[in-house]
């Protein structure tokens, strides 16, 4: 299945960093490669992101792009709680 839009949920590994979810989400968005864009979907929680590719891609590509961004040291206190397409 190919799609352009994915929902990614960030989850804090440590409850002490949970209040900084919007900062982590903004950092993840900034690390997306060219041709990808992201936005926070739930500003109240700041942990749900909508990530979009300019062209339809398989879901596993979105997972790989997200995992690559999550490897950045600035996101070491965070993990992906889920990635779904729609």
PDB file of N, CA, C and O in Angstrom, chain B, residues numbered from 101:
ATOM      1  N   UNK B 101       0.844  -1.184   0.000  1.00  0.00           N
ATOM      2  CA  UNK B 101       0.000   0.000   0.000  1.00  0.00           C
ATOM      3  C   UNK B 101       0.881   1.237   0.000  1.00  0.00           C
ATOM      4  O   UNK B 101       1.835   1.338   0.772  1.00  0.00           O
ATOM      5  N   UNK B 102       0.551   2.167  -0.869  1.00  0.00           N
ATOM      6  CA  UNK B 102       1.280   3.424  -0.958  1.00  0.00           C
ATOM      7  C   UNK B 102       0.370   4.553  -0.486  1.00  0.00           C
ATOM      8  O   UNK B 102      -0.830   4.568  -0.762  1.00  0.00           O
ATOM      9  N   UNK B 103       0.963   5.479   0.221  1.00  0.00           N
ATOM     10  CA  UNK B 103       0.215   6.627   0.710  1.00  0.00           C
ATOM     11  C   UNK B 103       1.178   7.793   0.909  1.00  0.00           C
ATOM     12  O   UNK B 103       2.394   7.608   0.871  1.00  0.00           O
ATOM     13  N   UNK B 104       0.653   8.961   1.117  1.00  0.00           N
ATOM     14  CA  UNK B 104       1.481  10.140   1.342  1.00  0.00           C
ATOM     15  C   UNK B 104       1.434  10.621   2.783  1.00  0.00           C
ATOM     16  O   UNK B 104       2.326  11.360   3.201  1.00  0.00           O
ATOM     17  N   UNK B 105       0.436  10.235   3.551  1.00  0.00           N
ATOM     18  CA  UNK B 105       0.216  10.815   4.862  1.00  0.00           C
ATOM     19  C   UNK B 105       0.308   9.752   5.951  1.00  0.00           C
ATOM     20  O   UNK B 105      -0.280   8.677   5.839  1.00  0.00           O
ATOM     21  N   UNK B 106       1.051  10.069   7.000  1.00  0.00           N
ATOM     22  CA  UNK B 106       1.282   9.149   8.100  1.00  0.00           C
ATOM     23  C   UNK B 106       1.075   9.867   9.422  1.00  0.00           C
ATOM     24  O   UNK B 106       1.365  11.058   9.539  1.00  0.00           O
ATOM     25  N   UNK B 107       0.589   9.169  10.384  1.00  0.00           N
ATOM     26  CA  UNK B 107       0.467   9.722  11.738  1.00  0.00           C
ATOM     27  C   UNK B 107       1.508   9.031  12.611  1.00  0.00           C
ATOM     28  O   UNK B 107       1.564   7.803  12.674  1.00  0.00           O
ATOM     29  N   UNK B 108       2.321   9.823  13.274  1.00  0.00           N
ATOM     30  CA  UNK B 108       3.379   9.312  14.148  1.00  0.00           C
ATOM     31  C   UNK B 108       3.126   9.832  15.556  1.00  0.00           C
ATOM     32  O   UNK B 108       2.859  11.018  15.751  1.00  0.00           O
ATOM     33  N   UNK B 109       3.212   8.948  16.524  1.00  0.00           N
ATOM     34  CA  UNK B 109       3.040   9.334  17.917  1.00  0.00           C
ATOM     35  C   UNK B 109       4.381   9.238  18.626  1.00  0.00           C
ATOM     36  O   UNK B 109       5.032   8.195  18.589  1.00  0.00           O
ATOM     37  N   UNK B 110       4.797  10.327  19.276  1.00  0.00           N
ATOM     38  CA  UNK B 110       6.020  10.325  20.073  1.00  0.00           C
ATOM     39  C   UNK B 110       5.675   9.987  21.514  1.00  0.00           C
ATOM     40  O   UNK B 110       4.656  10.432  22.041  1.00  0.00           O
ATOM     41  N   UNK B 111       6.524   9.204  22.137  1.00  0.00           N
ATOM     42  CA  UNK B 111       6.320   8.833  23.529  1.00  0.00           C
ATOM     43  C   UNK B 111       7.630   9.082  24.290  1.00  0.00           C
ATOM     44  O   UNK B 111       8.706   8.696  23.834  1.00  0.00           O
ATOM     45  N   UNK B 112       7.523   9.723  25.440  1.00  0.00           N
ATOM     46  CA  UNK B 112       8.704   9.996  26.260  1.00  0.00           C
ATOM     47  C   UNK B 112       9.173   8.725  26.945  1.00  0.00           C
ATOM     48  O   UNK B 112       8.364   7.980  27.498  1.00  0.00           O
ATOM     49  N   UNK B 113      10.479   8.471  26.911  1.00  0.00           N
ATOM     50  CA  UNK B 113      11.049   7.334  27.633  1.00  0.00           C
ATOM     51  C   UNK B 113      11.123   7.632  29.127  1.00  0.00           C
ATOM     52  O   UNK B 113      11.105   6.723  29.957  1.00  0.00           O
ATOM     53  N   UNK B 114      11.205   8.908  29.451  1.00  0.00           N
ATOM     54  CA  UNK B 114      11.327   9.363  30.838  1.00  0.00           C
ATOM     55  C   UNK B 114      10.198  10.365  31.095  1.00  0.00           C
ATOM     56  O   UNK B 114      10.084  11.345  30.359  1.00  0.00           O
ATOM     57  N   UNK B 115       9.368  10.152  32.107  1.00  0.00           N
ATOM     58  CA  UNK B 115       8.244  11.061  32.366  1.00  0.00           C
ATOM     59  C   UNK B 115       8.675  12.511  32.615  1.00  0.00           C
ATOM     60  O   UNK B 115       7.881  13.431  32.417  1.00  0.00           O
ATOM     61  N   UNK B 116       9.912  12.718  33.042  1.00  0.00           N
ATOM     62  CA  UNK B 116      10.385  14.082  33.300  1.00  0.00           C
ATOM     63  C   UNK B 116      10.491  14.923  32.031  1.00  0.00           C
ATOM     64  O   UNK B 116      10.416  16.150  32.097  1.00  0.00           O
ATOM     65  N   UNK B 117      10.665  14.279  30.877  1.00  0.00           N
ATOM     66  CA  UNK B 117      10.788  15.042  29.631  1.00  0.00           C
ATOM     67  C   UNK B 117       9.451  15.188  28.904  1.00  0.00           C
ATOM     68  O   UNK B 117       9.356  15.934  27.929  1.00  0.00           O
ATOM     69  N   UNK B 118       8.430  14.492  29.364  1.00  0.00           N
ATOM     70  CA  UNK B 118       7.117  14.526  28.703  1.00  0.00           C
ATOM     71  C   UNK B 118       6.573  15.942  28.479  1.00  0.00           C
ATOM     72  O   UNK B 118       5.959  16.189  27.441  1.00  0.00           O
ATOM     73  N   UNK B 119       6.776  16.887  29.418  1.00  0.00           N
ATOM     74  CA  UNK B 119       6.260  18.239  29.173  1.00  0.00           C
ATOM     75  C   UNK B 119       6.907  18.946  27.974  1.00  0.00           C
ATOM     76  O   UNK B 119       6.411  19.980  27.526  1.00  0.00           O
ATOM     77  N   UNK B 120       7.987  18.406  27.466  1.00  0.00           N
ATOM     78  CA  UNK B 120       8.708  19.027  26.352  1.00  0.00           C
ATOM     79  C   UNK B 120       8.390  18.355  25.015  1.00  0.00           C
ATOM     80  O   UNK B 120       9.189  18.415  24.080  1.00  0.00           O
ATOM     81  N   UNK B 121       7.246  17.729  24.928  1.00  0.00           N
ATOM     82  CA  UNK B 121       6.869  16.986  23.727  1.00  0.00           C
ATOM     83  C   UNK B 121       6.816  17.864  22.486  1.00  0.00           C
ATOM     84  O   UNK B 121       7.208  17.421  21.406  1.00  0.00           O
ATOM     85  N   UNK B 122       6.347  19.078  22.611  1.00  0.00           N
ATOM     86  CA  UNK B 122       6.244  19.928  21.417  1.00  0.00           C
ATOM     87  C   UNK B 122       7.630  20.285  20.881  1.00  0.00           C
ATOM     88  O   UNK B 122       7.800  20.447  19.672  1.00  0.00           O
ATOM     89  N   UNK B 123       8.619  20.408  21.762  1.00  0.00           N
ATOM     90  CA  UNK B 123       9.990  20.682  21.327  1.00  0.00           C
ATOM     91  C   UNK B 123      10.539  19.464  20.582  1.00  0.00           C
ATOM     92  O   UNK B 123      11.166  19.607  19.531  1.00  0.00           O
ATOM     93  N   UNK B 124      10.306  18.279  21.121  1.00  0.00           N
ATOM     94  CA  UNK B 124      10.761  17.054  20.464  1.00  0.00           C
ATOM     95  C   UNK B 124      10.085  16.882  19.105  1.00  0.00           C
ATOM     96  O   UNK B 124      10.726  16.478  18.134  1.00  0.00           O
ATOM     97  N   UNK B 125       8.798  17.187  19.041  1.00  0.00           N
ATOM     98  CA  UNK B 125       8.063  17.069  17.777  1.00  0.00           C
ATOM     99  C   UNK B 125       8.634  18.034  16.742  1.00  0.00           C
ATOM    100  O   UNK B 125       8.819  17.660  15.584  1.00  0.00           O
ATOM    101  N   UNK B 126       8.913  19.261  17.145  1.00  0.00           N
ATOM    102  CA  UNK B 126       9.487  20.240  16.226  1.00  0.00           C
ATOM    103  C   UNK B 126      10.865  19.782  15.748  1.00  0.00           C
ATOM    104  O   UNK B 126      11.215  19.974  14.584  1.00  0.00           O
ATOM    105  N   UNK B 127      11.639  19.184  16.634  1.00  0.00           N
ATOM    106  CA  UNK B 127      12.969  18.687  16.260  1.00  0.00           C
ATOM    107  C   UNK B 127      12.842  17.555  15.253  1.00  0.00           C
ATOM    108  O   UNK B 127      13.567  17.523  14.259  1.00  0.00           O
ATOM    109  N   UNK B 128      11.926  16.628  15.501  1.00  0.00           N
ATOM    110  CA  UNK B 128      11.722  15.523  14.563  1.00  0.00           C
ATOM    111  C   UNK B 128      11.332  16.057  13.185  1.00  0.00           C
ATOM    112  O   UNK B 128      11.856  15.600  12.169  1.00  0.00           O
ATOM    113  N   UNK B 129      10.427  17.009  13.152  1.00  0.00           N
ATOM    114  CA  UNK B 129      10.004  17.605  11.880  1.00  0.00           C
ATOM    115  C   UNK B 129      11.196  18.248  11.165  1.00  0.00           C
ATOM    116  O   UNK B 129      11.331  18.132   9.947  1.00  0.00           O
ATOM    117  N   UNK B 130      12.051  18.920  11.922  1.00  0.00           N
ATOM    118  CA  UNK B 130      13.204  19.587  11.308  1.00  0.00           C
ATOM    119  C   UNK B 130      14.214  18.593  10.733  1.00  0.00           C
ATOM    120  O   UNK B 130      15.011  18.959   9.870  1.00  0.00           O
ATOM    121  N   UNK B 131      14.193  17.356  11.195  1.00  0.00           N
ATOM    122  CA  UNK B 131      15.139  16.341  10.726  1.00  0.00           C
ATOM    123  C   UNK B 131      14.629  15.534   9.531  1.00  0.00           C
ATOM    124  O   UNK B 131      15.346  14.679   9.012  1.00  0.00           O
ATOM    125  N   UNK B 132      13.407  15.797   9.095  1.00  0.00           N
ATOM    126  CA  UNK B 132      12.872  15.065   7.936  1.00  0.00           C
ATOM    127  C   UNK B 132      13.659  15.438   6.680  1.00  0.00           C
ATOM    128  O   UNK B 132      14.073  16.586   6.525  1.00  0.00           O
ATOM    129  N   UNK B 133      13.863  14.479   5.791  1.00  0.00           N
ATOM    130  CA  UNK B 133      14.622  14.762   4.563  1.00  0.00           C
ATOM    131  C   UNK B 133      13.824  15.616   3.585  1.00  0.00           C
ATOM    132  O   UNK B 133      12.616  15.788   3.750  1.00  0.00           O
ATOM    133  N   UNK B 134      14.500  16.155   2.560  1.00  0.00           N
ATOM    134  CA  UNK B 134      13.794  16.925   1.528  1.00  0.00           C
ATOM    135  C   UNK B 134      12.674  16.074   0.913  1.00  0.00           C
ATOM    136  O   UNK B 134      12.825  14.867   0.722  1.00  0.00           O
ATOM    137  N   UNK B 135      11.572  16.718   0.616  1.00  0.00           N
ATOM    138  CA  UNK B 135      10.424  16.016   0.045  1.00  0.00           C
ATOM    139  C   UNK B 135       9.440  15.521   1.088  1.00  0.00           C
ATOM    140  O   UNK B 135       8.410  14.937   0.749  1.00  0.00           O
ATOM    141  N   UNK B 136       9.756  15.754   2.368  1.00  0.00           N
ATOM    142  CA  UNK B 136       8.890  15.359   3.469  1.00  0.00           C
ATOM    143  C   UNK B 136       8.550  16.599   4.287  1.00  0.00           C
ATOM    144  O   UNK B 136       9.362  17.516   4.410  1.00  0.00           O
ATOM    145  N   UNK B 137       7.349  16.618   4.839  1.00  0.00           N
ATOM    146  CA  UNK B 137       6.921  17.734   5.686  1.00  0.00           C
ATOM    147  C   UNK B 137       6.194  17.157   6.893  1.00  0.00           C
ATOM    148  O   UNK B 137       5.712  16.025   6.850  1.00  0.00           O
ATOM    149  N   UNK B 138       6.117  17.922   7.954  1.00  0.00           N
ATOM    150  CA  UNK B 138       5.422  17.455   9.142  1.00  0.00           C
ATOM    151  C   UNK B 138       4.762  18.603   9.873  1.00  0.00           C
ATOM    152  O   UNK B 138       5.146  19.764   9.734  1.00  0.00           O
ATOM    153  N   UNK B 139       3.765  18.250  10.647  1.00  0.00           N
ATOM    154  CA  UNK B 139       3.083  19.242  11.490  1.00  0.00           C
ATOM    155  C   UNK B 139       2.511  18.528  12.704  1.00  0.00           C
ATOM    156  O   UNK B 139       2.220  17.333  12.658  1.00  0.00           O
ATOM    157  N   UNK B 140       2.355  19.268  13.783  1.00  0.00           N
ATOM    158  CA  UNK B 140       1.723  18.703  14.972  1.00  0.00           C
ATOM    159  C   UNK B 140       0.222  18.713  14.762  1.00  0.00           C
ATOM    160  O   UNK B 140      -0.345  19.711  14.317  1.00  0.00           O
ATOM    161  N   UNK B 141      -0.412  17.616  15.079  1.00  0.00           N
ATOM    162  CA  UNK B 141      -1.853  17.487  14.872  1.00  0.00           C
ATOM    163  C   UNK B 141      -2.625  17.826  16.143  1.00  0.00           C
ATOM    164  O   UNK B 141      -3.731  18.361  16.071  1.00  0.00           O
ATOM    165  N   UNK B 142      -2.057  17.523  17.295  1.00  0.00           N
ATOM    166  CA  UNK B 142      -2.745  17.753  18.559  1.00  0.00           C
ATOM    167  C   UNK B 142      -1.887  18.678  19.407  1.00  0.00           C
ATOM    168  O   UNK B 142      -1.037  18.223  20.172  1.00  0.00           O
ATOM    169  N   UNK B 143      -2.111  19.963  19.268  1.00  0.00           N
ATOM    170  CA  UNK B 143      -1.261  20.928  19.963  1.00  0.00           C
ATOM    171  C   UNK B 143      -1.408  20.875  21.477  1.00  0.00           C
ATOM    172  O   UNK B 143      -0.509  21.302  22.202  1.00  0.00           O
ATOM    173  N   UNK B 144      -2.520  20.361  21.955  1.00  0.00           N
ATOM    174  CA  UNK B 144      -2.705  20.273  23.406  1.00  0.00           C
ATOM    175  C   UNK B 144      -1.699  19.289  24.011  1.00  0.00           C
ATOM    176  O   UNK B 144      -1.144  19.535  25.083  1.00  0.00           O
ATOM    177  N   UNK B 145      -1.474  18.186  23.319  1.00  0.00           N
ATOM    178  CA  UNK B 145      -0.512  17.196  23.809  1.00  0.00           C
ATOM    179  C   UNK B 145       0.851  17.374  23.166  1.00  0.00           C
ATOM    180  O   UNK B 145       1.874  17.126  23.804  1.00  0.00           O
ATOM    181  N   UNK B 146       0.879  17.802  21.906  1.00  0.00           N
ATOM    182  CA  UNK B 146       2.131  18.019  21.210  1.00  0.00           C
ATOM    183  C   UNK B 146       2.877  16.751  20.855  1.00  0.00           C
ATOM    184  O   UNK B 146       4.064  16.818  20.535  1.00  0.00           O
ATOM    185  N   UNK B 147       2.231  15.599  20.897  1.00  0.00           N
ATOM    186  CA  UNK B 147       2.938  14.354  20.635  1.00  0.00           C
ATOM    187  C   UNK B 147       2.501  13.660  19.360  1.00  0.00           C
ATOM    188  O   UNK B 147       3.158  12.715  18.924  1.00  0.00           O
ATOM    189  N   UNK B 148       1.431  14.093  18.761  1.00  0.00           N
ATOM    190  CA  UNK B 148       0.947  13.467  17.537  1.00  0.00           C
ATOM    191  C   UNK B 148       1.375  14.326  16.357  1.00  0.00           C
ATOM    192  O   UNK B 148       1.077  15.519  16.298  1.00  0.00           O
ATOM    193  N   UNK B 149       2.077  13.705  15.423  1.00  0.00           N
ATOM    194  CA  UNK B 149       2.546  14.424  14.248  1.00  0.00           C
ATOM    195  C   UNK B 149       1.925  13.825  13.003  1.00  0.00           C
ATOM    196  O   UNK B 149       1.684  12.620  12.927  1.00  0.00           O
ATOM    197  N   UNK B 150       1.672  14.671  12.040  1.00  0.00           N
ATOM    198  CA  UNK B 150       1.264  14.227  10.717  1.00  0.00           C
ATOM    199  C   UNK B 150       2.469  14.468   9.813  1.00  0.00           C
ATOM    200  O   UNK B 150       2.944  15.595   9.675  1.00  0.00           O
ATOM    201  N   UNK B 151       2.949  13.398   9.207  1.00  0.00           N
ATOM    202  CA  UNK B 151       4.106  13.483   8.323  1.00  0.00           C
ATOM    203  C   UNK B 151       3.635  13.157   6.920  1.00  0.00           C
ATOM    204  O   UNK B 151       2.919  12.178   6.706  1.00  0.00           O
ATOM    205  N   UNK B 152       4.042  13.990   5.956  1.00  0.00           N
ATOM    206  CA  UNK B 152       3.599  13.801   4.584  1.00  0.00           C
ATOM    207  C   UNK B 152       4.799  13.737   3.641  1.00  0.00           C
ATOM    208  O   UNK B 152       5.775  14.475   3.779  1.00  0.00           O
ATOM    209  N   UNK B 153       4.685  12.832   2.687  1.00  0.00           N
ATOM    210  CA  UNK B 153       5.658  12.705   1.616  1.00  0.00           C
ATOM    211  C   UNK B 153       5.096  13.416   0.387  1.00  0.00           C
ATOM    212  O   UNK B 153       3.882  13.446   0.185  1.00  0.00           O
ATOM    213  N   UNK B 154       5.974  13.986  -0.427  1.00  0.00           N
ATOM    214  CA  UNK B 154       5.504  14.663  -1.637  1.00  0.00           C
ATOM    215  C   UNK B 154       4.944  13.675  -2.655  1.00  0.00           C
ATOM    216  O   UNK B 154       4.104  14.037  -3.479  1.00  0.00           O
ATOM    217  N   UNK B 155       5.410  12.428  -2.598  1.00  0.00           N
ATOM    218  CA  UNK B 155       4.928  11.390  -3.513  1.00  0.00           C
ATOM    219  C   UNK B 155       4.467  10.198  -2.684  1.00  0.00           C
ATOM    220  O   UNK B 155       4.970   9.995  -1.579  1.00  0.00           O
ATOM    221  N   UNK B 156       3.526   9.407  -3.185  1.00  0.00           N
ATOM    222  CA  UNK B 156       3.097   8.223  -2.437  1.00  0.00           C
ATOM    223  C   UNK B 156       4.271   7.250  -2.230  1.00  0.00           C
ATOM    224  O   UNK B 156       5.043   6.984  -3.152  1.00  0.00           O
ATOM    225  N   UNK B 157       4.384   6.736  -1.023  1.00  0.00           N
ATOM    226  CA  UNK B 157       5.452   5.795  -0.678  1.00  0.00           C
ATOM    227  C   UNK B 157       4.870   4.650   0.147  1.00  0.00           C
ATOM    228  O   UNK B 157       3.791   4.791   0.724  1.00  0.00           O
ATOM    229  N   UNK B 158       5.573   3.518   0.209  1.00  0.00           N
ATOM    230  CA  UNK B 158       5.117   2.429   1.073  1.00  0.00           C
ATOM    231  C   UNK B 158       5.231   2.825   2.542  1.00  0.00           C
ATOM    232  O   UNK B 158       6.045   3.677   2.898  1.00  0.00           O
ATOM    233  N   UNK B 159       4.425   2.214   3.384  1.00  0.00           N
ATOM    234  CA  UNK B 159       4.443   2.513   4.815  1.00  0.00           C
ATOM    235  C   UNK B 159       5.819   2.257   5.399  1.00  0.00           C
ATOM    236  O   UNK B 159       6.273   3.022   6.250  1.00  0.00           O
ATOM    237  N   UNK B 160       6.502   1.191   4.962  1.00  0.00           N
ATOM    238  CA  UNK B 160       7.820   0.908   5.533  1.00  0.00           C
ATOM    239  C   UNK B 160       8.833   2.006   5.231  1.00  0.00           C
ATOM    240  O   UNK B 160       9.797   2.175   5.977  1.00  0.00           O
ATOM    241  N   UNK B 161       8.630   2.754   4.145  1.00  0.00           N
ATOM    242  CA  UNK B 161       9.501   3.894   3.862  1.00  0.00           C
ATOM    243  C   UNK B 161       9.287   4.992   4.897  1.00  0.00           C
ATOM    244  O   UNK B 161      10.249   5.600   5.366  1.00  0.00           O
ATOM    245  N   UNK B 162       8.042   5.247   5.252  1.00  0.00           N
ATOM    246  CA  UNK B 162       7.753   6.256   6.277  1.00  0.00           C
ATOM    247  C   UNK B 162       8.348   5.845   7.612  1.00  0.00           C
ATOM    248  O   UNK B 162       8.878   6.683   8.342  1.00  0.00           O
ATOM    249  N   UNK B 163       8.263   4.568   7.934  1.00  0.00           N
ATOM    250  CA  UNK B 163       8.849   4.074   9.184  1.00  0.00           C
ATOM    251  C   UNK B 163      10.363   4.276   9.153  1.00  0.00           C
ATOM    252  O   UNK B 163      10.948   4.695  10.151  1.00  0.00           O
ATOM    253  N   UNK B 164      10.996   3.986   8.030  1.00  0.00           N
ATOM    254  CA  UNK B 164      12.449   4.150   7.910  1.00  0.00           C
ATOM    255  C   UNK B 164      12.861   5.614   8.017  1.00  0.00           C
ATOM    256  O   UNK B 164      13.857   5.932   8.667  1.00  0.00           O
ATOM    257  N   UNK B 165      12.107   6.504   7.386  1.00  0.00           N
ATOM    258  CA  UNK B 165      12.407   7.942   7.463  1.00  0.00           C
ATOM    259  C   UNK B 165      12.271   8.429   8.903  1.00  0.00           C
ATOM    260  O   UNK B 165      13.110   9.185   9.391  1.00  0.00           O
ATOM    261  N   UNK B 166      11.221   7.995   9.573  1.00  0.00           N
ATOM    262  CA  UNK B 166      11.006   8.385  10.976  1.00  0.00           C
ATOM    263  C   UNK B 166      12.113   7.824  11.863  1.00  0.00           C
ATOM    264  O   UNK B 166      12.639   8.533  12.721  1.00  0.00           O
ATOM    265  N   UNK B 167      12.469   6.562  11.663  1.00  0.00           N
ATOM    266  CA  UNK B 167      13.529   5.943  12.470  1.00  0.00           C
ATOM    267  C   UNK B 167      14.855   6.654  12.270  1.00  0.00           C
ATOM    268  O   UNK B 167      15.614   6.837  13.221  1.00  0.00           O
ATOM    269  N   UNK B 168      15.134   7.051  11.049  1.00  0.00           N
ATOM    270  CA  UNK B 168      16.375   7.776  10.776  1.00  0.00           C
ATOM    271  C   UNK B 168      16.415   9.097  11.533  1.00  0.00           C
ATOM    272  O   UNK B 168      17.438   9.443  12.123  1.00  0.00           O
ATOM    273  N   UNK B 169      15.315   9.834  11.521  1.00  0.00           N
ATOM    274  CA  UNK B 169      15.251  11.101  12.258  1.00  0.00           C
ATOM    275  C   UNK B 169      15.357  10.871  13.758  1.00  0.00           C
ATOM    276  O   UNK B 169      15.991  11.651  14.469  1.00  0.00           O
ATOM    277  N   UNK B 170      14.731   9.794  14.239  1.00  0.00           N
ATOM    278  CA  UNK B 170      14.745   9.500  15.673  1.00  0.00           C
ATOM    279  C   UNK B 170      16.133   9.096  16.164  1.00  0.00           C
ATOM    280  O   UNK B 170      16.380   9.108  17.370  1.00  0.00           O
ATOM    281  N   UNK B 171      17.035   8.743  15.269  1.00  0.00           N
ATOM    282  CA  UNK B 171      18.394   8.358  15.657  1.00  0.00           C
ATOM    283  C   UNK B 171      19.225   9.560  16.103  1.00  0.00           C
ATOM    284  O   UNK B 171      20.301   9.393  16.678  1.00  0.00           O
ATOM    285  N   UNK B 172      18.733  10.752  15.844  1.00  0.00           N
ATOM    286  CA  UNK B 172      19.453  11.953  16.259  1.00  0.00           C
ATOM    287  C   UNK B 172      19.563  11.997  17.781  1.00  0.00           C
ATOM    288  O   UNK B 172      18.603  11.701  18.491  1.00  0.00           O
ATOM    289  N   UNK B 173      20.742  12.369  18.270  1.00  0.00           N
ATOM    290  CA  UNK B 173      21.001  12.375  19.714  1.00  0.00           C
ATOM    291  C   UNK B 173      20.043  13.303  20.472  1.00  0.00           C
ATOM    292  O   UNK B 173      19.764  13.066  21.647  1.00  0.00           O
ATOM    293  N   UNK B 174      19.547  14.330  19.831  1.00  0.00           N
ATOM    294  CA  UNK B 174      18.647  15.265  20.507  1.00  0.00           C
ATOM    295  C   UNK B 174      17.303  14.629  20.854  1.00  0.00           C
ATOM    296  O   UNK B 174      16.548  15.175  21.658  1.00  0.00           O
ATOM    297  N   UNK B 175      17.002  13.485  20.254  1.00  0.00           N
ATOM    298  CA  UNK B 175      15.735  12.792  20.513  1.00  0.00           C
ATOM    299  C   UNK B 175      15.945  11.501  21.306  1.00  0.00           C
ATOM    300  O   UNK B 175      15.087  10.618  21.284  1.00  0.00           O
ATOM    301  N   UNK B 176      17.058  11.384  21.996  1.00  0.00           N
ATOM    302  CA  UNK B 176      17.385  10.142  22.715  1.00  0.00           C
ATOM    303  C   UNK B 176      16.398   9.803  23.824  1.00  0.00           C
ATOM    304  O   UNK B 176      16.302   8.640  24.216  1.00  0.00           O
ATOM    305  N   UNK B 177      15.661  10.784  24.342  1.00  0.00           N
ATOM    306  CA  UNK B 177      14.695  10.536  25.415  1.00  0.00           C
ATOM    307  C   UNK B 177      13.294  10.230  24.893  1.00  0.00           C
ATOM    308  O   UNK B 177      12.339  10.184  25.669  1.00  0.00           O
ATOM    309  N   UNK B 178      13.166  10.019  23.580  1.00  0.00           N
ATOM    310  CA  UNK B 178      11.866   9.817  22.943  1.00  0.00           C
ATOM    311  C   UNK B 178      11.873   8.554  22.107  1.00  0.00           C
ATOM    312  O   UNK B 178      12.927   8.104  21.658  1.00  0.00           O
ATOM    313  N   UNK B 179      10.694   7.979  21.896  1.00  0.00           N
ATOM    314  CA  UNK B 179      10.538   6.830  21.010  1.00  0.00           C
ATOM    315  C   UNK B 179       9.233   6.978  20.252  1.00  0.00           C
ATOM    316  O   UNK B 179       8.336   7.715  20.662  1.00  0.00           O
ATOM    317  N   UNK B 180       9.142   6.269  19.147  1.00  0.00           N
ATOM    318  CA  UNK B 180       7.914   6.290  18.354  1.00  0.00           C
ATOM    319  C   UNK B 180       6.937   5.312  18.973  1.00  0.00           C
ATOM    320  O   UNK B 180       7.230   4.126  19.120  1.00  0.00           O
ATOM    321  N   UNK B 181       5.784   5.822  19.332  1.00  0.00           N
ATOM    322  CA  UNK B 181       4.761   4.977  19.935  1.00  0.00           C
ATOM    323  C   UNK B 181       3.882   4.325  18.892  1.00  0.00           C
ATOM    324  O   UNK B 181       3.127   3.406  19.208  1.00  0.00           O
ATOM    325  N   UNK B 182       3.965   4.782  17.660  1.00  0.00           N
ATOM    326  CA  UNK B 182       3.170   4.199  16.587  1.00  0.00           C
ATOM    327  C   UNK B 182       3.316   5.004  15.317  1.00  0.00           C
ATOM    328  O   UNK B 182       3.595   6.202  15.363  1.00  0.00           O
ATOM    329  N   UNK B 183       3.129   4.351  14.183  1.00  0.00           N
ATOM    330  CA  UNK B 183       3.170   5.009  12.880  1.00  0.00           C
ATOM    331  C   UNK B 183       2.113   4.340  12.030  1.00  0.00           C
ATOM    332  O   UNK B 183       2.220   3.152  11.726  1.00  0.00           O
ATOM    333  N   UNK B 184       1.107   5.076  11.647  1.00  0.00           N
ATOM    334  CA  UNK B 184       0.031   4.522  10.832  1.00  0.00           C
ATOM    335  C   UNK B 184      -0.183   5.396   9.602  1.00  0.00           C
ATOM    336  O   UNK B 184       0.119   6.589   9.616  1.00  0.00           O
ATOM    337  N   UNK B 185      -0.697   4.803   8.559  1.00  0.00           N
ATOM    338  CA  UNK B 185      -0.992   5.562   7.344  1.00  0.00           C
ATOM    339  C   UNK B 185      -2.488   5.807   7.261  1.00  0.00           C
ATOM    340  O   UNK B 185      -3.293   5.069   7.830  1.00  0.00           O
ATOM    341  N   UNK B 186      -2.836   6.848   6.547  1.00  0.00           N
ATOM    342  CA  UNK B 186      -4.249   7.112   6.265  1.00  0.00           C
ATOM    343  C   UNK B 186      -4.370   7.970   5.043  1.00  0.00           C
ATOM    344  O   UNK B 186      -5.480   8.308   4.634  1.00  0.00           O
TER     345      UNK B 186
END
